């Protein structure tokens, strides 16, 4: 009889089945926990929807191309700027550099990746061809400005705006 088999004798140190089981369960427990956290974060952030009503927008695609061609024929130039106080300015000029006056200008300022901070704005003409709106106090970072300008009243049904502008603006920290 060996000394390890005697009752009350000290056991030999080494890797046992219990140690392997604990290591195996711990390893996979950590893997499942990390996967669970990552899965929760992935499902709770971006829903994956790239466009609202993609079918309807697809049907209107040719009309959008025609509107873009009409906009190109106008030859207007637009510059946009954003201040730390949230003031958004857009300047419109024609092909000869003259200001384009009398436009009804509306827009949305928001973050490029999410619409949680979107602010709708109605611009007023502060000087000839120079339109201003306030988005309120905004944080530094990347912003996306979408503007529609038209000589007709904004929101006219069945009518595409004369000019559309989409610009990414950066507000330094």
N, C-alpha and C positions, 0 to 999 in steps of 0.2 A: 504494500500500500504506500502510495506517495504521500508526502506531507500535505499536499493541497487537498487531498480527499478526506482528511481527518476532520471531524467536526470541531469547529472553533479555530481551525488553522487559518492563517491569513491567505487571501486569494492572490493569485498572480496578477500583476498589472498587465493590461494589453487591450487590444481592440475586441470588443464583444459584440454580439448581435444587438444588444440594447444601444450601444454607441452608434452603430451603423443606422439603426432605425431613427434615432434622434437626429443625426446629421441629415439623413434623407428627408425627413419631415420638415426640418428647419429650412433646408435649401429650397424645397418646393413651396413652403409657406411664404418665404421672402419673394419668390418669383410671382406667386399668385397675388400677393399684396401690392407689389409694384405694378403688375399688369392691371389690377383693379383701379389703382390711382390714375394711371395713364388712360384707361378706358373712360373713367368718369370725366377727366379733363377734356378728352377728345369729344365726348358726346355733349358736354355742357357748354362748349365754346361756340364753334361754328356749325350751324345746321346743315351746311353743304348746298344751300340754295344759292345759285349764282344770279338768277334773274327771277323776279316775280312775273308770273304769267308768261312763260317762255313761248307757248304755242301762239298766243295772241300777238306777241311781239314778232314772232316769225312770219305771221301772215301780213304784218305791216312793214316788213323789211324793204320791199321795193319802194314804198312811199317814203321811207326814211332815206333811201339812196337818192331819190328825186329831191328831197328837201336839202340834202347835203350838196347836191349839184347847184341848186338855186342859191345856196349860201356862198358857194365858191364863186358864182357869177357876180355876186355883190362886190366882192373884193375887199370887204371890210377887214380891218385889223383890230384886235382887242388885246389889251394888256390888263392884268389883274394884280392887285396887291392886297396884303393883309397886315394890319398893325397889331401890336400887343394888346391894345384896348378892344380888339374885335371889330375894328372898322374895316370893311371890305370896299375897295374901290375898283371900278372897271372903267377903262377909257376906250371909246370906240372912235375909229377914224376910217375914212373912206380910202380909195386907192390913191388919191392925191394928198392924203394926210390931213384933210379937213375933218373937224369933229362931226360925228353923226348925232344929230339932236332929235329930241322929241320921241325917244323910245320908251316903251313900257318894259322895264327890266325886272325880272324876278330871278331868284336863285336859291340854292341850297348849299350850305357849307357843312361839311361833315368829315369824319375820319374815313380814310380809304378802305379800311377793313371791316368796319361795322357802322350801323346806322343809329347807334344809341345816342350819339351826340349831335345828330343832324339839327341844323337850325335853318328854317325857311326865312327868306328875306325878300322884301320889296324895296328896290333901289329908287332913289330920287335923284334927279339931275341937279348936281351942285354947280356945275359950270357947263358950257357947251361941250357935249360929248363925254362928260365926266360924271359918272354915276356912283353914288355912295349909299351904303347900307350898314347897319350895325348888327353884329352877331352876338353882342354882349361879351363879357369876359371869357376868354378862351385860354386854354393851356398851350404851352409850346408843343411843337412837333409837326408832323405831316398832316395836311388838310387837303380835302378835295372840294373844289368849287365848281358847281354846275350852274350855268347862267343861261337864261332864255331871254332874248330881246326881240321886240316886235313893235311895229308902228301902230298896230291895232291894240285894242284893249286886251290885257292879259286874261287868259282863260277863255278866249273865244273858241267855241266848240267846232271841231272839224277843221281847224286851221293850225298848220304847223308854224312855229315861230320862225321869223326871218333869219335869226342868227342864234346858234347854240355854241356855247363855250364850255369846255371842261378842262380845268387847269388844276394841277397839283401845286399847292403852295406850302412853303416851309416857314414856320415861325421858330426862330432860334431860341433856345432856353436862356 
